[in-house]
Amino acid sequence: EDRWVTLEFDSNSPCIWTKGMDRIRVPVRHGEGKFVTDDATLLDKWAASGQLAVRYVDPESQFPSSSDEILPYPTSPNQSWRNIAGVCDPSGLVFGLMPHPEANHSTWLGATWTREDGKHGEGEGMAIFHNAVEYATSRM
């Protein structure tokens, strides 16, 4: 599968990669694999600490709209528990993400670029990498 999804970011997350981000559209490129755990109480703990950093959301919904109720396919492409698309460790430095922000590094790569206003440049996915660079350079 290779199609676009909408991601929403937890503004309370310690994740340095997603700091200041609300929503972006990025492609998913997988047919299987989803976020699950054998201890559902861990999800409550991680949610409380902001470690559930990124979730799949309905692009038509108002921000914020992330939900614990699993959204239907194709909004949540793999039926991950709580629509989880990305998690981080407690420090916010280690980040795991299923979709591909690097594949939205240019607006020309976007699913709707031909219907845009003619302004092209950097894609939304680059914000994740800019955040990481900003974090690293601010600590040099």
N, C-alpha and C positions, 0 to 999 in steps of 0.2 A: 504494500500500500504506500502511496506517495501522494499526500494531499495536505491541505492547510487546516490548522486548528487555531483557536483563540486561547491564549494563556492569561491567567490573572495571577498577580503576585501579592503575597502577604506583606503588607506595609510594616508589620511588626516583626518581620523575620530578621534575624541577625545576618542573613546571607549578604555578603559583600557584593556578590555577582548581580543581585537583583535590586539593589538599593535605589529607591526613588522611582521604581517602575510600577505602572498600573496594569497595563495589558499590552500584549503584542500578538501578532499573527505569525506563525512559523509552520514549516512543514513537519509532518511526522513521516517516518519511512520505516515502518515495521508492520508486521502482520500479527505478531504475537508478543508476549511479554507484558506484564502489568505489575503494578506495585501492590503487594499483599504482605501480610505478616501473620505469624502464627499466634501472636498476642495482640489482640485488638486494643488493649489498654495502652499499648505503646503509641498508637495513633493519637489518643487523647493527650498523652504526655508531650508528644512532638508538636501537636497543634498548639498547646498552651505555651510552648517555648518558641514558637514561630519556625520550627524546623520543616513544616509542610509548606515550603516556600512558594511552590508553583502548582496551580491546579488548572485543569481544563474547565472552560466555562462556555456557556451559550453566547455567541457573539452578539445576539440581539438583546441580551439582558443588560440591565443598568449596573454600573460599577458601584460598589463591590457586589459580587453575586456568587462567590464560590460557596459551594454547598457540600455537605457530607453525603447527601443522597446521590447515588451514582446516576449520572446523566446518561441518556441513551446514546447509542452509536448513531451517527458518526461524531457527535459533539465530544464525547469521551471515547476516543478510538479504541481503547483496550480494556475498558471497564475497570480501571484501577480503583481500589478502595478510595473513597472520598475524592475521586477524580484527581488523584495525585499525579502530577506530571514531573515534579522535581522536589528534592529534599536537600537539606544541608545538615551539617553537624552543628553542635551547640556553639562553636566559635564563629560559624558563618563562612569559614574559609573553604571547607570541603563541600562541593556542590555536585549533585548528580541530577541529570535532566534527560528525559526520554526524547522529546522533540529536538529539532535541529535549528538553533538560532543562527548558526554559521551559514545556513542555506538561505537566510534572508539578510545577507550583507549588503545587498543593493536593491533599490526599489524596482529595478528591471526584473528581478527574480520573483517579485510578488505575484500572487495569483490574479490580481486585478490591475496590473500595471497598465494595460491597454485602456482601461476605463478611468484612469487617474487624470489629474488636471494638467499633465504635461511636465510637471516638476519632478525630476528624478535625481536621485543621489543615494545617500546611504540608507540601507534598510533598517527596520526596527531591531532586528536581531543583534546588530552591532552594539547596542546599549549594554548588553551583558558583558561584552569584552572590554568596552570602555570603562565600565565599573571596576573590573579586575585590574586594568592598567592603572587607573586612578588610585586604587587602594595600594598597589605595589609601589608606585612612584611617590606617594605621600609618606612612605615609611623608609625611604632611602636616606 
